[in-house]
Each structure stands twice: as C-alpha cells, then as structure tokens.
Amino acid sequence: MPFSVAILGRPNVGKSTLFNRLVGRRLAIVAETPGVTRDRREGEGRIGPLRFRVTDTAGLEEASPDSLGGRMMEQTQRALEEADVALLVVDGRAGITAADEHFADQLRRAETPIVLVVNKCEGAAASSGIADSYSLGMGEPIAISAEHNEGMNALYDALAGFEAALGGATEPALQAGDKKLRLAIVGRPNVGKSTLLNRLVGDERVITGPEAGITRDSVAVEWSFDGRRIELVDTAGLRRRARVSGKLEKLSSEDTHASLGRAEVVVLLFDATEPPAKQDFGIANRLAEEGRAPVIVLNKWDLVETPQGVMQDMLARLEVSLPQLRGVPLVTCSALTGRGCDKLMPAVLDVYERWNIRVPTAALNRWLKDATESHPPPLAAGRRVKLRYVTQVKARPPTFAAFVSRPEALPDSYRRYLVNDLRARFKLDGVPIRFYLRKGKNPYQKRK
C-alpha cells in the first residue's frame, strides 16, 4: 500500500490548493473565505513516479471540544495520527504568525514526522517568510507555490525519503472484479447524510451536529462491504437553485452535482418526520435523467408517529412524481440509532446489479413479439406501425433501441407501455431505462 500524507496548517495557507495539486484535479473547494474545509478529504496523490495517499484537513484553530470548530480539530488530529508523514503548511507571503508558532510547538511533540512547507512562494515577496520559517524549529523549509506548481521537485525529494523508509510501494493494479462501486448520499440539508455515512462505515469519519450546512465538500471514503470495494461519498445539502446564494454556497452546490455525475448508485435521503418537498422529487428526476441507479431512504424512522400513513403517502407520491422509476427501492431506517440500516446495502447492490444488466437479443425480440401481439401498435394514417427488431445497445443504465417503420408515428403512450412491459418482463424495477426508436429495417437481418 502507498504511504499516507496529511496536510495541516492554519486557515487560508493554501492546504486545499496543495491537495488539489497533488491529486491532479479540483477535488477540494478552494475559496478566499477562511475555514472552507471542515472534514478530512482523501485522494490519490502523486509527484512524478511517487504515489501516496493524501488527506486535506480543516485549518488548525483552538476551539472548545463541543463546538463545530472542536469537532473539526478532532478530525484533523485523527488525520495526523493515521498519517505516515504530515506537511505543516505556512503562508510565505503573510510570514510566521503566533498561530503558526503555537501549532508548530504542538506538532513537534507528535509521533508523526513533520515536514515544514512554505506555500505562496512565487516571486520575491515570500523571501522574508521563508527566512522567518526557520524560527519554528522544524528543520529546513520547503518553498513551494501550490497554485503555480512551483517547488514540487523539492517536495518530491522530501517525501521520497519516507517512501523508502516505509518500504513504500506502488498501489497494485485493480483486477477486473475489484472495481469500486461509487455510491453517493444526497438530500436536503440536515436530513442525516453525514450521520448515515458514519453509521455505514462504523466510524466518526465525517463531522455531524445540529448546525445546518456543516458539510461543504463532497467527502469520499474508501470502504468495504461484504468484500466489495465501495467509494462512499457524503455531499453537501442540496437546496433549490433560487436559494443558493454566495460564492462558497455555489461552489459547494457545484461540487455536489459533480459528485452525482461520478456516482453509479445514489442514495436519496428523506427526513421521514417532514413531508417530502417538491425539490426532493426534482433531485430524483434529475438522477433518472442522468441514468443513475437510485435508492430512496426514509431516515429518522424511529421518530415517525404514524409509520403506515407516512409509508402510504410516500408510495403515492412516488407513483405520481417518479413513474419512470417504478419500483425504486425504498428503505426505512434511523442513521442515528442504526435501526434498519442493515437493509440499505443489500438494496444498493441489488439495484446496482439491475443497472448493469445485459439482456440477450433473442430474449428481447421474443418479448417484443409478445408485447406487440398482446397490445398491437396503433394505426397511423390507416397503416399499422411496425416494430421490427429490438436490441440492447448499452448497460449502466439499460439502454435499448427498437427499429420501427415510422418512429414519429408511434405515440408516447405506446412507448411508455413498451418500457413498462420491458421493465416487468426482465425485472428492471427501480432503474432508469432508455428506450430509443430508430427508423429502418432489422440491421442484423442478412441481406439477400
């Protein structure tokens, strides 16, 4: 396994910029506002041939243990303890501050080796900051500019020594059957997304609390369920676009939508103690349009006073609002107590299997013959529309193409009938189905 690196430092010294530089893409939100990063965020870092696991952390700040800042510091402390080496980042332009000195003094007593990194060293303005950094007593500093990709060779030299000392290795290539399932948890603010992630992985991996909007970055956590590799992603709460204001909130919303774009299965979390909002079903519709495999979870089920009534109401709303996801898995649980959470992953794996299904062409065309005989296509201008052939063109989600004599003459109602009948025949409940109509003859029929 690669060795691990934690990035530490007070707010606004460029930790997330360095994290993004090391992982090679913008995974962490970067803004001028202090304290953007709250949870630990991990990624696969690299400098040239060097590979390592890198963790971005919240800014080092003194705070009471019960406060949000205190919970952030606890996550940072855990990142330090789990790392093989930590980078203490300071701001070369701002110079060494009292906070830098305070936390450097604490880190000198840590068991984890510390490498001092002076960031924002582009140009001559940082020369005094580099000189001042020696006063921290942490050895020779490494001057870099994460934003401008300067000084990475020196950082490589420093980290390569730890790789050699730890017997470092390049991560083995994945086998075909070892592919990670990418699972994202989405929903409105304060429905319990972070609590559910912590419950599933069995660890306080992300910050939770009564404050609204704690999660800003999408946090990916490597996990294993019954031997299956899972990349579990906690996301920031989604609000209606009209209510998203401010640069940071917009960046957070964009980050969540980007995570949805990378996900394969998406858990859409509802607060069972509140009536479902139109926005919740809007999120579900978007997931269907983008072809994700959804699982709907009613959280806080232990607080529901009339479970039967709430369930009937939800099923009725799903029938009206999500007809294209008929049979979507519906799980009730309490992320806080753990009750019912054992039902979630079996539902996820089941819908993931259906999302990946491949239906043999012969079976599809037997179905098409049965479907059109039991409910023939309508007449158009006195002539019957002919459906000649159907094939599956891809999976993830299941996508089919039917070759039709006059696709423009086939009404949407008949197309919906075909999709629903196809779903029932091949047990494709709960996954989005794409069904395209193509003009022409059977392209696989031998020409005379």
C-alpha angles and dihedrals in degrees: 000000000000118000119255131243127194121201113216136174144114119292120293100016092118103263095144092045089054091046091053091047092053096047091044098235142057103276098141124057112249121199139147090245110103118241099026093141113067107155130049111266121197134198144157106271128198140178109185107308093345115107126190144149110257129196127199114208141192119270117278108255135152112247140151113270094242095053127088089252090053092053089049090052090050090057090048091050091052090050089053093049094048096046126094090213134005131212114217104205122202130178112254094196095050094043127218113325132197088256091055090052092047096052094039087057090053094046093051087068094051120106091227114090113248128214116196113225122188108203132194091041097146110129130003097295092086098053094096091047090054091051093047092052091072087071090072089073094228099122129254112349123229111229115214143154108216091186094053097034094242126148096021091128091061091047089050091054091051095049096041089066091059092048090055093045092050094047087248122201140188111256110261118253115262118254119232092257093044097074116139120243108227109219123179128191115212138170144115120308117288099014092121105264096144092043090053093050091051090048093052097048093040094232139089088252098151132032118265132180146127094280115106118240099016093149113071105156123052102250118209117203124191110227141161127221118187089337093310117124112234131187101205115196126198112200138197116264114273118232131182110282090241089060096048107102135164129038096267094051090048091051090049092050091049090050091054093049090049089053090052089053090057096043125099099192121027125199108210106203122208128187101236092202092064130059112259113262127225087243091062092059089043088059090048091050091051090051090052092048091051091048100244122153106243134204118188117214126191104207128195089037090153089068096052112111098195107033096171093052094046091049093049090049092050094048090050092050092048091051091055101035102035109032089144089063098048110171095019110172111263118197128183120204149136111240090190097056098024094235111150094001091115088071094060104074095046087054090048094051092045094053090042090056091051090047089057097044122136115201117203114246093234091055091048093054092047086054092048091052092050094045095050093044094052092043111017119208114262125261118260117197088344094306129104116243108235124218103199107174144354132200138171110247098185146345130228088087108016105254124188136184123204121196110223134181093229112007093177090060095055108096122229090243091062092046089053089050090054093049093049092047091047090050091051095045096051099032096245095153116160100010126104114253124204114205118181128189117219128189117234147055127301101296091205096053112111112251117235 
